[in-house]
Amino acid sequence: MKCRCSVTGREFQVSEHELALRKKLGVEGEPELHPTFRFQLLGAFWQHWNLHKRTCGKSGKHIISVFGEECPYPVWHKDEWLQHADPPGADFVEGKPVFEQMWEIFHRSPIAHNVGAGNENCEYTDDWWYSKNCYLCHSGVECEDLRYCYRTLRLRNCQFCVYCLDSERSIDLINCIGCHTVRYAFNSWQCSDSAFLYDCRNCQNCYLCSNLRNKQYCIRNEQYTKEEYVRAMQSEDFHSRKTYDKAMAEFDAMLRTRAWHRALSIDRSENVSGNYLDECKNSESCYFLTGGMQDAANVFRGGDGNKDCVDVVSPYGGAELVYNTCMPQDHCYDIKCCCDLIQCKSLEYCAHCFQCQHCFGCCGLVGKKYHIFNKPYEPKEYEALKTRIVHAMKKAGEYGRFFPGFFAPTPYEESIAGFYWPLAKVEGQRLGFRMRERKEARVADAADPSAIPDRSDQGGEELMTRAFWDDHAERPFQILPPDVAFSRDLGAPLPNTYYMRRLMENFRRISCDGETHPVQCARCGTATQTSWPKEYYLRVLCEECYLREVY
């Protein structure tokens, strides 16, 4: 079935698979929005990339939160919220727009200052779980001694790593698994004592290599003896920023001219489409899903056993029967048009709720059942009133649509959507999103990053007492004692940018905008799909040619 997006005007196809799933989830009618714009709208509600100093709205104490002072919701420290959550409620008013009524309740309902649990000495983190001694990190589980990392699982003693698992004592890892003592690697697994690798597997003591399997002592894909390798690498001083940046420039050239690229990264999956999928089944137009997604359509960034999901961003931990929702976490079930739920069941149009069941149009609830607009009802009363509200929303054309963009708790630029689908301020406002109102004021005495020593074994105590200003990120940053110790131990240069700028630059390597594009295999000419940008098309291979070339 062909449809046209009511916002972007783009034409899109709705498959029989998606229609069947929508019917299973009880969703009426045809989709109004292009799948990519659905990701964009939902993603605007998933806060990313920023931590702010602010005060807790309950205790008045200073806290570190993913939500700044400009957040339209009251923000409480999570412990205060879990203990004292009792947001204001309201009666349903017949004839008044339902989203308008929801917003009057929502923006007065306190929300938790961040997400996470089971941490020790991890105050400056968000979406961080069961970890120890981590600083300025986002979206990780079971990590220790990390600084400046994003989307990691079981990492130890690393910096500036994104989308990585089971790695240790490394810097600038991007979509890597099981690496140890590696400086800069992308799409590489089980590698060690190496630098600037792309798409390598089980390699040791390799430098500026791509597409290698089970190799040692290679430079630029050329085989060396151990003695030759050691002698050649003596001139590569990775303590030096100049050396590191020069190698990165060659790495970029290698990706464009020497490396082969797999068109789609789909593994151990059956009957799927999209990209970056692992252990998925019967899932269409899905991206960045791992750990057993089944029966899905248009799902972006999730993992750990989800099922029967349509139009969902960031489902995690057994989400099932979920429609048009952002961040259903930890065994959410039967969810429609919601945002930021944990362990919830049978909720519609709810946001920032924990362990709730049978709620409609609620925000900021903890452990509640049968609530509408944050007010409790008997089960029969609840069902009758919910039916009236749904009827009113259908009549107004609201039911089935996600919250308007201004409901999002952070500015658009601080969301995952702002990363993948950036918008100019005027365009964002036209689409109904809240855009960032102010820029960070430059620290008066902040030094230029050019004042940072080239080598990590240079510089004294004064280096660690100064603030530096990143013009590109428009944010200040510091080099702290643990940064110096890590750089000197690993043999890496000192940080010279605001941490989130570097993380975003690393993560941008994993090219994906919620769509795939047609391309011809650079070897056999077969038509296939890919997420790689056009500049790499001459090095993109279909699955058969990739396996033949690389393995």
C-alpha positions as CSV (number, residue, x, y, z in Angstrom):
1,M,0.0,0.0,0.0
2,K,1.3,3.5,-0.9
3,C,0.9,6.4,1.4
4,R,2.1,10.0,1.6
5,C,3.5,11.6,4.7
6,S,1.2,14.3,6.0
7,V,4.3,16.3,7.3
8,T,7.1,15.8,4.9
9,G,5.1,15.0,1.8
10,R,7.3,11.9,1.1
11,E,5.7,8.8,-0.4
12,F,6.2,5.6,1.4
13,Q,5.1,1.9,1.2
14,V,3.2,0.1,3.9
15,S,3.8,-3.7,3.7
16,E,1.4,-6.5,4.5
17,H,3.7,-7.4,7.4
18,E,3.3,-4.0,9.0
19,L,-0.4,-4.0,8.4
20,A,-0.7,-7.4,10.0
21,L,1.3,-6.3,13.1
22,R,-0.8,-3.1,13.4
23,K,-4.0,-5.2,13.4
24,K,-2.5,-7.5,16.0
25,L,-1.7,-4.5,18.2
26,G,-5.2,-3.1,17.8
27,V,-4.1,-0.1,15.7
28,E,-6.8,1.3,13.5
29,G,-6.3,3.1,10.1
30,E,-3.3,3.7,8.0
31,P,0.0,5.3,9.1
32,E,0.1,9.1,8.3
33,L,3.9,9.6,8.7
34,H,6.9,8.4,6.7
35,P,8.7,5.8,8.8
36,T,11.8,8.0,9.1
37,F,9.8,10.9,10.4
38,R,8.2,8.5,12.9
39,F,11.7,7.7,14.2
40,Q,12.5,11.4,14.2
41,L,9.4,12.3,16.3
42,L,9.9,9.5,18.8
43,G,13.6,10.1,18.9
44,A,13.1,13.8,19.9
45,F,11.8,12.4,23.3
46,W,15.0,10.3,24.0
47,Q,17.4,12.7,25.7
48,H,21.0,12.3,24.7
49,W,24.5,13.8,24.8
50,N,24.2,16.3,27.6
51,L,24.5,16.5,31.4
52,H,23.6,19.7,33.3
53,K,24.2,21.1,36.8
54,R,20.8,22.1,38.3
55,T,18.8,21.9,41.5
56,C,16.4,19.1,42.5
57,G,12.9,20.5,42.5
58,K,12.0,18.5,45.6
59,S,15.1,19.0,47.9
60,G,16.7,22.0,46.5
61,K,20.0,20.2,46.4
62,H,22.5,20.5,43.5
63,I,22.3,17.5,41.2
64,I,23.7,16.4,37.8
65,S,20.9,15.7,35.4
66,V,20.3,15.0,31.7
67,F,17.6,17.7,32.0
68,G,18.7,21.4,32.2
69,E,17.0,24.2,34.1
70,E,14.9,25.0,31.1
71,C,13.2,21.6,31.2
72,P,9.4,22.3,31.2
73,Y,8.8,19.5,33.7
74,P,9.7,19.7,37.4
75,V,12.9,17.6,37.8
76,W,13.5,15.7,41.1
77,H,16.4,13.5,42.0
78,K,15.4,9.9,41.2
79,D,15.5,8.8,44.8
80,E,13.2,11.6,45.8
81,W,10.9,10.9,42.9
82,L,10.6,7.2,43.6
83,Q,9.8,7.9,47.3
84,H,7.5,10.9,47.0
85,A,6.0,10.9,43.5
86,D,2.5,12.3,43.8
87,P,1.9,14.4,40.7
88,P,-1.2,16.6,40.3
89,G,-4.3,15.2,38.6
90,A,-7.2,16.6,36.7
91,D,-10.7,15.6,35.5
92,F,-11.4,15.0,31.8
93,V,-13.2,18.0,30.3
94,E,-15.5,17.1,27.4
95,G,-15.0,19.2,24.3
96,K,-11.5,20.4,25.2
97,P,-8.6,19.1,23.1
98,V,-7.2,16.1,24.9
99,F,-3.5,16.8,24.2
100,E,-4.1,20.3,25.6
101,Q,-5.5,18.7,28.8
102,M,-2.6,16.3,29.0
103,W,0.0,19.1,28.7
104,E,-1.6,21.0,31.5
105,I,-1.0,18.0,33.7
106,F,2.3,16.8,32.3
107,H,4.3,20.0,32.7
108,R,3.3,20.1,36.4
109,S,4.3,16.5,37.0
110,P,7.8,15.8,38.4
111,I,10.1,13.4,36.5
112,A,13.3,11.6,37.6
113,H,16.6,13.4,37.0
114,N,18.2,10.5,35.2
115,V,17.9,6.8,34.5
116,G,20.0,4.1,36.0
117,A,20.5,1.9,39.1
118,G,23.1,-0.2,40.9
119,N,26.0,2.2,40.4
120,E,29.0,3.2,42.6
121,N,30.8,6.5,42.1
122,C,29.0,7.2,38.8
123,E,27.3,10.5,39.6
124,Y,28.1,12.1,36.2
125,T,26.3,9.6,34.1
126,D,22.9,8.9,32.6
127,D,21.1,5.7,31.6
128,W,23.9,4.0,33.4
129,W,23.5,0.6,35.2
130,Y,25.4,-1.6,37.7
131,S,28.7,0.1,37.1
132,K,31.6,1.5,39.1
133,N,33.9,4.5,38.9
134,C,32.6,5.9,35.6
135,Y,32.6,9.6,34.6
136,L,30.7,11.5,31.9
137,C,29.3,8.3,30.4
138,H,25.9,7.6,28.8
139,S,23.9,4.4,28.2
140,G,26.0,1.6,29.6
141,V,25.7,-1.6,31.8
142,E,28.2,-3.4,34.0
143,C,31.2,-1.1,33.2
144,E,34.1,-0.1,35.4
145,D,36.7,2.7,35.3
146,L,35.3,4.4,32.1
147,R,35.4,8.0,31.1
148,Y,33.6,9.6,28.2
149,C,31.9,6.5,26.8
150,Y,28.5,5.8,25.2
151,R,26.4,2.7,24.7
152,T,28.7,0.2,26.2
153,L,28.4,-3.2,27.9
154,R,31.0,-4.8,30.2
155,L,33.9,-2.4,29.3
156,R,36.9,-1.7,31.6
157,N,39.4,1.1,31.7
158,C,38.4,2.7,28.4
159,Q,37.8,6.2,27.0
160,F,35.8,7.6,24.1
161,C,34.3,4.3,23.1
162,V,30.9,3.9,21.5
163,Y,28.7,0.9,20.9
164,C,31.2,-1.6,22.3
165,L,31.1,-4.8,24.3
166,D,33.6,-6.7,26.5
167,S,36.7,-4.6,25.8
168,E,39.4,-3.2,28.1
169,R,42.2,-0.7,28.2
170,S,41.4,1.0,24.9
171,I,40.5,4.3,23.4
172,D,38.3,5.3,20.5
173,L,36.6,2.0,19.8
174,I,33.6,2.1,17.5
175,N,31.2,-0.9,17.3
176,C,33.9,-3.2,18.6
177,I,33.7,-6.4,20.7
178,G,36.4,-8.1,22.8
179,C,39.3,-5.7,22.2
180,H,42.2,-5.1,24.5
181,T,44.9,-2.4,24.3
182,V,43.7,-0.9,21.1
183,R,43.9,2.7,20.0
184,Y,41.2,3.5,17.5
185,A,39.3,0.7,15.8
186,F,36.0,0.5,13.9
187,N,33.9,-2.7,13.4
188,S,36.6,-4.9,14.9
189,W,36.3,-8.0,17.1
190,Q,38.8,-9.8,19.4
191,C,41.8,-7.6,18.5
192,S,44.6,-6.5,20.8
193,D,47.8,-4.4,20.9
194,S,46.9,-2.7,17.7
195,A,45.9,0.7,16.3
196,F,43.7,2.1,13.6
197,L,41.9,-1.0,12.5
198,Y,38.8,-1.4,10.4
199,D,36.7,-4.6,10.1
200,C,39.4,-6.9,11.6
201,R,38.8,-10.1,13.5
202,N,41.2,-11.8,15.9
203,C,44.2,-9.7,15.0
204,Q,47.2,-8.7,17.2
205,N,49.9,-6.2,16.7
206,C,48.5,-4.7,13.5
207,Y,48.4,-1.0,12.4
208,L,46.3,0.8,9.8
209,C,44.8,-2.4,8.5
210,S,41.4,-3.3,7.1
211,N,39.4,-6.5,6.5
212,L,42.0,-8.8,8.1
213,R,41.3,-12.1,9.7
214,N,43.5,-14.0,12.2
215,K,46.6,-11.9,11.5
216,Q,49.6,-10.7,13.5
217,Y,52.4,-8.1,12.7
218,C,50.7,-6.4,9.8
219,I,51.1,-2.7,8.7
220,R,48.7,-1.4,6.0
221,N,47.7,-5.0,5.4
222,E,51.3,-6.0,4.6
223,Q,52.8,-8.9,6.5
224,Y,55.9,-8.3,8.6
225,T,58.0,-10.5,10.9
226,K,57.8,-9.7,14.6
227,E,61.2,-8.0,14.5
228,E,60.4,-5.9,11.4
229,Y,57.1,-4.9,13.0
230,V,58.6,-3.8,16.2
231,R,61.3,-1.8,14.4
232,A,58.8,-0.1,12.1
233,M,56.4,0.8,14.9
234,Q,59.2,2.6,16.9
235,S,58.6,5.7,14.8
236,E,54.9,5.8,15.6
237,D,54.7,7.7,18.9
238,F,51.0,7.6,19.9
239,H,51.7,9.8,22.9
240,S,51.8,12.6,20.3
241,R,48.6,14.2,19.1
242,K,50.2,15.0,15.7
243,T,51.0,11.3,15.2
244,Y,47.5,10.3,16.2
245,D,45.8,12.8,14.0
246,K,48.1,11.9,11.0
247,A,47.1,8.2,11.5
248,M,43.5,9.1,11.7
249,A,43.7,11.0,8.4
250,E,45.2,7.9,6.8
251,F,42.5,5.8,8.4
252,D,39.9,8.0,6.7
253,A,41.6,7.6,3.3
254,M,41.8,3.8,3.9
255,L,38.1,3.6,4.4
256,R,37.4,5.5,1.1
257,T,40.0,3.8,-1.1
258,R,41.4,0.5,0.3
259,A,38.9,-1.1,2.7
260,W,35.9,-3.2,1.6
261,H,32.6,-2.5,3.2
262,R,29.8,-4.9,3.9
263,A,26.6,-3.5,2.4
264,L,24.5,-4.5,5.4
265,S,25.5,-5.6,8.8
266,I,22.9,-8.3,9.4
267,D,23.9,-11.5,11.4
268,R,22.1,-14.5,12.7
269,S,18.8,-13.1,11.5
270,E,15.9,-14.5,9.5
271,N,13.4,-12.6,7.3
272,V,14.6,-9.1,8.2
273,S,15.3,-5.7,6.5
274,G,17.1,-2.7,7.7
275,N,20.7,-2.6,9.1
276,Y,22.8,-3.4,12.1
277,L,20.7,-6.4,13.1
278,D,21.7,-9.4,15.2
279,E,19.6,-12.3,16.2
280,C,16.4,-10.8,14.8
281,K,13.4,-12.5,13.1
282,N,10.5,-11.3,11.0
283,S,11.5,-7.7,11.5
284,E,11.1,-5.1,8.8
285,S,12.7,-1.6,8.4
286,C,14.6,-2.0,11.7
287,Y,17.9,-0.6,12.8
288,F,20.4,-1.2,15.6
289,L,18.6,-4.2,17.2
290,T,20.3,-7.0,19.0
291,G,19.4,-9.9,21.2
292,G,16.2,-11.4,19.8
293,M,13.8,-8.9,18.3
294,Q,10.9,-10.8,16.7
295,D,7.9,-9.7,14.7
296,A,8.6,-6.0,14.3
297,A,8.3,-3.1,11.9
298,N,10.0,0.3,12.1
299,V,12.0,-0.1,15.3
300,F,15.2,1.8,16.0
301,R,17.9,1.2,18.6
302,G,16.9,-1.6,21.0
303,G,17.8,-5.0,22.4
304,D,17.3,-7.9,24.7
305,G,14.3,-9.9,23.7
306,N,11.6,-7.6,22.3
307,K,8.5,-8.8,20.4
308,D,5.5,-7.5,18.4
309,C,6.7,-3.9,18.1
310,V,5.7,-1.3,15.6
311,D,7.1,2.3,15.4
312,V,9.2,2.1,18.5
313,V,12.5,3.8,19.5
314,S,14.7,2.2,22.2
315,P,12.8,-0.8,23.4
316,Y,14.8,-2.8,25.8
317,G,14.5,-5.8,28.1
318,G,11.5,-7.7,26.8
319,A,9.2,-5.0,25.5
320,E,6.1,-6.7,23.9
321,L,3.0,-5.5,22.1
322,V,4.3,-1.9,21.8
323,Y,3.1,0.7,19.4
324,N,4.3,4.3,18.6
325,T,6.4,4.6,21.8
326,C,9.8,5.9,22.8
327,M,11.8,4.1,25.5
328,P,9.7,1.2,26.8
329,Q,12.2,-0.4,29.2
330,D,12.4,-3.6,31.2
331,H,9.4,-5.8,30.4
332,C,6.9,-3.3,29.3
333,Y,3.8,-4.9,27.8
334,D,0.8,-3.6,25.9
335,I,1.9,-0.1,25.4
336,K,0.6,2.6,23.0
337,C,1.8,6.1,22.3
338,C,4.0,6.5,25.4
339,C,7.4,7.7,26.5
340,D,10.0,6.6,29.0
341,L,8.3,3.7,30.8
342,I,9.9,1.1,33.0
343,Q,8.1,-2.2,34.0
344,C,4.7,-0.9,32.9
345,K,1.7,-2.8,31.5
346,S,-1.4,-1.6,29.5
347,L,-0.6,2.1,29.3
348,E,-1.6,4.6,26.7
349,Y,-0.5,8.2,26.3
350,C,1.7,8.1,29.5
351,A,5.2,9.4,30.1
352,H,7.9,9.0,32.8
353,C,6.1,6.2,34.7
354,F,7.5,3.3,36.7
355,Q,5.8,0.0,37.6
356,C,2.3,1.2,36.5
357,Q,-0.6,-0.7,35.1
358,H,-3.8,0.3,33.3
359,C,-3.2,4.1,33.0
360,F,-4.1,6.6,30.4
361,G,-2.9,10.2,29.9
362,C,-0.6,10.1,33.0
363,C,2.8,11.5,33.8
364,G,5.3,10.9,36.6
365,L,3.5,8.0,38.3
366,V,5.2,5.3,40.4
367,G,3.5,2.0,41.2
368,K,-0.1,3.1,40.2
369,K,-3.0,1.3,38.7
370,Y,-6.2,2.5,36.9
371,H,-5.3,6.2,36.7
372,I,-6.5,8.7,34.1
373,F,-4.9,12.1,34.0
374,N,-3.1,11.1,37.2
375,K,-6.3,10.5,39.1
376,P,-7.3,7.0,40.4
377,Y,-10.5,5.2,39.4
378,E,-12.2,1.9,40.0
379,P,-11.6,-0.5,37.1
380,K,-15.1,-0.2,35.6
381,E,-15.0,3.6,36.0
382,Y,-11.5,3.6,34.4
383,E,-12.7,1.6,31.3
384,A,-15.8,3.8,30.8
385,L,-13.9,7.1,31.1
386,K,-11.1,5.8,28.9
387,T,-13.6,4.9,26.2
388,R,-15.1,8.4,26.3
389,I,-11.6,10.0,26.0
390,V,-10.6,7.7,23.1
391,H,-13.8,8.6,21.3
392,A,-13.1,12.3,21.8
393,M,-9.6,11.8,20.5
394,K,-10.7,9.9,17.4
395,K,-13.3,12.6,16.6
396,A,-10.5,15.2,16.8
397,G,-8.1,13.1,14.8
398,E,-5.7,12.8,17.8
399,Y,-6.0,9.2,18.7
400,G,-3.1,7.0,17.4
401,R,-0.8,10.1,17.0
402,F,2.2,10.5,19.3
403,F,2.6,13.5,21.6
404,P,3.2,16.9,20.0
405,G,7.0,17.6,19.8
406,F,6.9,20.3,22.6
407,F,6.0,17.6,25.1
408,A,9.7,16.4,24.9
409,P,11.6,17.1,28.1
410,T,14.8,18.3,26.4
411,P,15.4,20.6,23.4
412,Y,15.5,18.8,20.1
413,E,19.2,19.4,19.8
414,E,19.8,17.3,23.0
415,S,17.9,14.3,21.7
416,I,18.9,11.3,19.6
417,A,16.8,12.8,16.8
418,G,18.9,15.9,16.9
419,F,21.9,13.7,16.2
420,Y,20.5,11.7,13.3
421,W,18.2,14.3,11.8
422,P,19.5,17.7,12.8
423,L,17.2,20.7,12.2
424,A,17.7,24.4,11.9
425,K,16.0,26.3,14.6
426,V,13.3,27.7,12.4
427,E,12.5,24.3,10.8
428,G,12.4,22.6,14.2
429,Q,10.0,25.2,15.6
430,R,7.8,24.8,12.5
431,L,7.6,21.1,13.2
432,G,6.5,21.8,16.7
433,F,9.8,20.9,18.6
434,R,11.3,23.0,21.3
435,M,14.7,24.2,20.2
436,R,17.6,25.2,22.4
437,E,17.2,28.8,23.5
438,R,20.7,29.8,24.5
439,K,24.3,28.9,23.9
440,E,26.8,28.1,26.6
441,A,28.6,31.3,27.7
442,R,32.3,31.1,27.1
443,V,34.4,30.8,30.2
444,A,36.2,34.0,30.5
445,D,39.7,32.6,31.2
446,A,39.4,29.4,29.2
447,A,42.5,28.6,27.1
448,D,42.6,27.6,23.5
449,P,43.1,23.8,23.0
450,S,46.3,24.7,21.1
451,A,47.9,25.3,24.5
452,I,47.5,21.6,25.3
453,P,50.9,19.8,25.0
454,D,51.4,17.6,21.9
455,R,52.5,14.7,24.0
456,S,50.7,13.2,26.9
457,D,53.9,12.8,28.9
458,Q,54.4,16.6,28.7
459,G,52.8,19.2,30.9
460,G,52.7,19.7,34.7
461,E,50.1,20.3,37.4
462,E,49.0,23.6,35.8
463,L,47.6,21.7,32.9
464,M,45.0,20.0,35.2
465,T,43.8,23.3,36.7
466,R,42.9,25.1,33.5
467,A,39.7,25.2,31.5
468,F,39.9,25.0,27.8
469,W,37.3,26.1,25.2
470,D,36.1,24.0,22.3
471,D,34.9,26.5,19.7
472,H,33.2,23.8,17.6
473,A,31.2,22.4,20.5
474,E,30.9,25.8,22.2
475,R,31.5,24.1,25.5
476,P,34.4,24.2,28.0
477,F,36.4,21.1,29.1
478,Q,39.1,20.2,31.4
479,I,41.9,17.6,31.4
480,L,41.8,15.9,34.8
481,P,44.4,13.7,36.5
482,P,42.7,10.4,35.5
483,D,42.8,11.6,31.9
484,V,46.6,12.2,32.1
485,A,47.2,8.9,33.9
486,F,45.2,6.9,31.3
487,S,46.9,8.6,28.3
488,R,50.3,8.0,29.7
489,D,49.6,4.4,30.6
490,L,48.0,3.4,27.3
491,G,50.3,5.6,25.1
492,A,47.7,8.0,23.7
493,P,47.4,11.7,23.3
494,L,45.6,14.0,25.8
495,P,42.0,14.9,25.1
496,N,41.8,18.2,23.1
497,T,38.0,18.6,22.6
498,Y,34.8,18.7,24.6
499,Y,34.1,15.0,25.4
500,M,30.7,14.8,23.7
501,R,32.0,16.2,20.5
502,R,34.5,13.4,20.2
503,L,31.9,10.8,21.1
504,M,29.5,12.1,18.5
505,E,32.3,12.1,15.9
506,N,33.1,8.5,16.7
507,F,29.5,7.4,16.7
508,R,28.9,9.1,13.4
509,R,31.2,6.5,11.8
510,I,28.3,4.1,12.1
511,S,26.4,5.5,9.2
512,C,22.6,5.1,9.6
513,D,19.7,7.5,9.2
514,G,16.8,5.1,9.5
515,E,16.8,4.1,5.9
516,T,18.7,2.0,3.4
517,H,19.6,3.1,-0.1
518,P,20.1,1.2,-3.4
519,V,23.7,0.5,-4.5
520,Q,25.4,-1.8,-6.9
521,C,28.0,-4.2,-5.5
522,A,31.5,-2.9,-6.4
523,R,32.6,-6.4,-7.5
524,C,29.7,-8.1,-9.3
525,G,27.3,-5.2,-9.9
526,T,24.4,-6.9,-8.1
527,A,21.8,-4.5,-6.7
528,T,21.7,-4.3,-3.0
529,Q,20.8,-1.9,-0.1
530,T,23.2,-0.1,2.2
531,S,23.5,2.6,4.8
532,W,26.9,3.7,3.7
533,P,27.2,7.3,2.3
534,K,27.8,7.8,-1.4
535,E,31.5,8.5,-0.9
536,Y,32.0,4.8,0.0
537,Y,29.9,3.3,-2.8
538,L,32.9,2.2,-4.9
539,R,34.0,0.0,-2.0
540,V,30.6,-1.5,-1.0
541,L,30.1,-5.2,-1.5
542,C,27.1,-7.4,-1.5
543,E,27.1,-10.2,1.1
544,E,28.4,-12.9,-1.2
545,C,31.3,-10.8,-2.6
546,Y,32.1,-9.5,0.9
547,L,32.4,-13.1,2.3
548,R,34.5,-14.1,-0.7
549,E,36.8,-11.1,-0.5
550,V,37.3,-11.0,3.2
551,Y,37.1,-14.5,4.5
